């Protein structure tokens, strides 16, 4: 997966600004190239331990895509606990849509893709993250 250095820095800044809460949002792009990162409100009941992208942001992105906007390539969120790998909760809550995930923790960003078994996500596979420019 390819990410610009400016988007990489933006993601780290958002995670740091969120403090002990998880930040989250959308990755927009095509193929394996992120063209834009879009911060969304975390509407989870316990944002210090979970994330839920604001449904309004998802709806707005879907509407934008239908009018010719940049497709949704995936999602990102931070782990304030410092572990840059998918948690059991991430696996349980992931949609079986095959979209990329970026996880931000402890100054690092890792990329993942869900392993889909039927209509369930059974885990995540690491994806090489290439930061450009």
C-alpha positions in Angstrom: 0.0 0.0 0.0 1.3 3.5 -0.9 0.9 6.5 1.3 2.3 10.0 0.9 4.7 11.3 3.5 2.3 14.2 4.2 -0.6 11.8 4.8 1.6 9.7 7.0 2.5 12.7 9.1 -1.2 13.8 9.2 -2.2 10.4 10.5 0.4 10.5 13.2 -0.6 14.1 14.2 -4.3 13.1 14.5 -3.4 10.1 16.6 -1.3 12.2 18.9 -4.0 14.9 19.1 -6.6 12.3 20.1 -4.5 11.5 23.2 -6.0 8.5 25.1 -8.9 8.2 22.6 -8.8 6.4 19.3 -8.9 8.6 16.3 -10.5 7.2 13.1 -11.4 8.0 9.5 -11.4 7.0 5.9 -8.7 6.3 3.3 -9.6 7.4 -0.1 -7.8 6.2 -3.2 -7.7 3.4 -5.8 -5.9 0.1 -6.1 -3.2 0.2 -3.4 -2.6 4.0 -3.5 -4.1 6.3 -0.8 -4.9 9.7 -2.5 -6.4 11.3 0.7 -7.0 10.7 4.4 -10.2 12.0 5.9 -10.6 12.3 9.7 -14.0 11.4 11.1 -15.5 11.6 14.5 -15.2 8.5 16.7 -18.7 7.9 17.9 -17.9 4.7 19.9 -19.5 4.5 23.4 -15.9 4.1 24.8 -13.6 5.9 22.5 -10.6 5.2 24.7 -10.9 1.5 23.9 -12.9 1.3 20.6 -13.6 3.2 17.4 -16.7 3.7 15.3 -16.5 5.9 12.3 -19.4 8.5 12.4 -22.1 7.0 10.1 -22.6 10.5 8.7 -19.0 10.5 7.4 -19.5 7.1 5.8 -22.8 8.2 4.2 -21.1 11.4 2.9 -18.2 9.5 1.4 -20.6 7.1 -0.3 -22.5 10.0 -1.8 -19.3 11.6 -2.9 -18.1 8.4 -4.6 -21.5 8.0 -6.4 -21.0 11.5 -7.9 -17.5 10.7 -9.2 -15.4 11.3 -6.1 -12.4 9.3 -4.9 -13.4 5.8 -3.9 -13.1 4.6 -0.3 -10.0 2.4 -0.1 -10.1 1.7 3.6 -10.1 2.9 7.1 -7.7 4.0 9.8 -7.7 4.2 13.5 -5.3 4.6 16.4 -4.4 2.4 19.3 -3.5 4.6 22.3 -2.3 1.5 24.0 0.7 1.5 21.7 0.1 -1.7 19.8 0.1 -1.2 16.0 -1.7 -4.4 15.2 -5.3 -5.4 14.9 -7.0 -6.3 18.2 -9.5 -9.1 18.8 -12.2 -6.3 18.8 -10.9 -5.1 15.4 -11.4 -8.6 14.0 -14.9 -9.0 15.6 -16.1 -5.6 14.3 -14.5 -5.5 10.8 -16.7 -5.5 7.8 -16.0 -8.3 5.3 -15.4 -5.7 2.5 -11.7 -6.4 1.9 -10.8 -2.8 2.4 -7.4 -1.8 3.8 -6.9 -0.8 7.4 -4.2 1.4 8.8 -3.4 1.3 12.5 -1.5 4.1 14.2 0.3 3.5 17.5 3.4 4.6 19.3 4.6 6.7 16.3 4.2 3.9 13.8 1.6 3.1 11.2 1.0 -0.4 10.0 -1.2 -1.6 7.1 -3.6 -4.6 7.1 -6.2 -6.3 5.0 -9.0 -8.4 6.5 -9.1 -12.2 5.9 -12.7 -12.8 4.8 -14.2 -16.2 5.4 -17.8 -16.2 4.0 -19.5 -13.2 5.7 -17.0 -13.0 8.6 -13.6 -11.5 9.1 -11.3 -14.2 10.6 -8.2 -12.1 11.0 -5.9 -9.6 9.3 -3.0 -10.0 7.0 -0.1 -7.5 7.2 0.4 -5.4 4.0 3.6 -3.6 3.2 3.2 0.2 3.7 5.4 2.3 1.4 5.7 6.0 2.4 6.5 8.1 -0.6 7.7 11.7 -1.0 
